[in-house]
């Protein structure tokens, strides 16, 4: 038996369900003579007749009836598969793997997810915490689709858009002498025991803070190096030192901690969304478009790499 053509099968299905060459031809959008040739091709492939034709009616042969009942579920599955794949190609289903670092966790990531999930509820979102440097490696390896990380970052392999910029604040115990001041200076902080995230988890930020103090001719006295934000806040709240953090943390108002602007620090943290430009995931494409709309960034101006 020669292989069956999908167009021939489609023609037979239309005739079997309409029992009319005219209506079947209208349904598949071809003329009746072409429709007849397709059914004849199918019958020749199978080696037996499927239809009994008269000038007044079309009737399925017994073989035609059995053949229809057997292939109908498969044709329906094929049509459904095409529809599901079309939706996936549009980025409306599938999965999107996103990573984030600490400064994106409190505001940038949740607000982005809320809006995207509302527009694309059938896309499965996989969220993974990774420090900035680890995100770059994971993106290049294809382990994640995109990441919210600290910028700037220059690499021809990656595209990126800036999604937030935050001031640096001092975190001070509420009963600390610096808490009585309206603002603090880098020298004020250098004179205290500092609590900063560990190098293995906060490498990019630690380099930024180190450069900031070095430029002011100051040395850091780092007393404790917890690995996460809760550890930093908990140690500060218990009077074990002061810290430096992005201003988004102030919206959570943790107990026992006050926030003070750093008067002589103009440095801002830039949070970027970064992805491999070779990644052709439709879900990623939709997510990037969502972020561009959210931040009013035209496509031809959003790239800062």
N, C-alpha and C positions, 0 to 999 in steps of 0.2 A: 504494500500500500504506500502510495506516495504521500509526502507530508501534506497536511491540510493547511489551507490558507485562512488566516483569521478573518479576512474580509468575506471569504466564502461562507464561513461559519456564521458570521453576522447576518449575511443575507438569508441563510436558511432559518436562523432564529426568528427573523422578522416575518418571513412567510409562514412559519409554523405557528406563530402567535396571532398573525393577522388573518391567515387563510385567504389572502387576497394579494395578488401581485401588485395591484395598483397601490393599495394602502402600504404594503411593505416597501415599495419603491419610494413612496413619499417619506416614509419613516427613515430610511437610510440615505435619502437624498441622491438617488441615482435613477436613471430611466429603467423601464421595465425590461428592456432587452438586455441591459447590462446585468440586472438582477438575475434574470433567467440564466445567463451565461455563468454566473458565479455558482448558482445551485448545480448546474450541469457539471461544472468543474469539481465540485464537492462529491457528487454522485460518482463521477469517474474515478476520483481518488479512493472512494470507499469500495466501489465495485458492485453497488446495488442501488436501486432507486429509493428515494426518500419521499417523493411526492407523486400523487396521481393527479394529473391535470386534465380538465375538460374545458370546454368553452365557457362553462357557467360556474365552475367551482374548483377549489384546490383542496385536496384531501391528503393527509399524511398516510403513507403506507405503514404497515405494522413496524417495519424496520425504521421508518422515519419517526414514528411515535416513540419507540424505545430510544432511538438515538437522541431525540430532543430531550427526553426525560433524564438521560444520562449527562448530557453536556450543559443543560440549563444551569445547574448549580455552579459548574466550573466557569461558565461565561459571566455569571453574576459575580463570582469571586474575582474574576479578572477585571471586570468593570470597577468593582470596589477597590481593588488594589491600585488601579490607575488613579482613582479619586484620592485615595489616601496618600499616594506618592505625590500627587499634584499639590496637596496641602503641605506636605513635608518640603517640597521644593520651594514653596512660598515662605518657608520658615515659620509656619503656624503650628507645627508639631515638632517632635524631636526633643533634643536636649541641648542645654547651654551650660558649659562648665565655667564658672566664674571664681576668681580668687580675690582676696582683699587683705589689706594689712590693717593694723590697729586704728589708724587715723581715718580710715574709710568706714569702719564698722559702726560708728555711732550715728552717722547721718547720711553720708553719700550713698553707701550701699543700700540701706533700707529704703530710702526714697526712690532710688533707681529701680529696685525690685518691685516696689509697690506699683509704680506706673506701668512697667513692662508686663508684669503678671496680669494686670487688668486688661491690657490690649492683647496679650497672647497667653491666655489661660492654659492652653494645652501644651505649652513648651515646658518640659521638665527642667528645673533649675538646680544645678549642683553647685553648692557654695563651699569654698575651701579657704581656710585661713593660711596665708603664706606671707613671709616677709618679702620686702621689695625685691631683693636680689634673687630669692628663690622663685619668685613669680616669673622673672625674665627667663630663667632656665626652663621652667615648666612650660611656658608659652613656646619657646623654641623647640622643645621636645614634643609638642602636640599634646601634652598632658592636660592642659586647660585651654579654653578658647580665648579668654581675655582676663585681664586683672586690673584691679584698682590699686595703684602703687604710688610711691613718692616719685616725683619728677624733679627736674627734667631728665629725659633719657634720649640719647641720640643713637640710633642704629638704623641703617637702611632696610633691615629686614622687618622692622616693626612700624606700625602706624599708631598714632596716639592722639587723644584730645584731652585738653585740660578741663576738668569737671569741678574743681574747687580750689580755693586758695584760702589758707587759714593763718591767722596770726599765732605767734608763740606766746603762751602765758606761763607765769610762775604758779606752781601749786605749793601752797604754804599751809602748815597746820593752823587751825583757827586761833590757837592760843600762842602762836609764835610772834615775836616782836615785829617781823616784817608784815604780819597781817594788819597791823595798825597803820601802815603806809598806804597811800593811794596807788602808788606804783613802786616798782623795785628797779634796780639796775643789774647789769651783768656782774658788776663788782660785788653787789649785795649777795648775789647767789653764789659767787665763787668763794665767799667767806663762810658758806654753810656746807654741811654735809649734803651731798647731792644723791638723789635716788633716780637712776636712769635705767631704761630697759637694757637687758643684757646684749652684749655684742653679737651673739649668735642669732638673736631674734630681731634686734633693732639696729642692725649694722649701718644702714643708710642714714638713719636719724642720728645715731651716735657720731658718725662722721660729720654731719651737718652741725651738731652742737659743738663738737670739738673744734671745728673750723671757726665757729662763731666766737668762742672764747679765746682762741689763739689770736684771731684778728684784733681782739681788744687787749692783748697782752696778758691774759689771765690763764691760770691753770685750774683744772677741774679736780675736786676732791670727791670722788664717787665712793660713797659708803656702801650702797646696796644696789644690786643689779637684778631685779626680778625679771621674769620672762614675759609678763603680760601686763595689761593696763590695770587690772584689778589689784595685782600685787603692788604696783606703783602707788595707786591711790590709798590702799590699805596702810602701807608703810608711812606715807605722808600723814594720813589722818591720825596715826598713833604717835606722831611727833618725832619720828626717826630721821627726818630730813626734809628737804624741799626738792621740788622737781620742776621740769619744763615739759609742757604738753601743748597740743593744738587746742585752739580756743573752743572747738566743738564740744569738748568734754564738760565745759561750764554749764551747758544746758541740762545736764543730768544732776547737778547740784549734790554731789556726794557729801554725806555728813562728815564733819570734822575737818573739812578742807575749804580754804578760800582761794580765790584766783585773783592774781594781780597782773596788770600789764607790765611788760618790761620796757622801760622808757627808752633805753638806748639800743633797742633791737628792732630793726626794720625788716629783718628776714621773715619771709612768709613760706609756709609749706605749700607746695603745689601738688595736688592730687590729680593724677592722670588715669585715664582708661587706656590700656595698651593692649594691642593684639598683633599677631603675625599677619602681615598683609597677604600672605599666600593662603591663609585660611579662607575657604570658600563656603563655610557653613551658612545656610540661609538664616538660621536662627541668630547667629552672630551678626549678620548683616542687618537684620531687623533691630537688634539690640543697639548697635552703633547708631543707626538712624534714630532710634528712640532717644538716645542720649544727646544727639545733635539737636533734635527738636527741643528737648528739655532745656538745653543750655543756649538755644537760639544760635547754633553754629551751622552755617551753610557747609555743604559737603566740601567745596573747594577751598574753604578757609579753616576747616577743623583740624587738618593735619599740622602738627607742629614739629614733626620729626625732620 
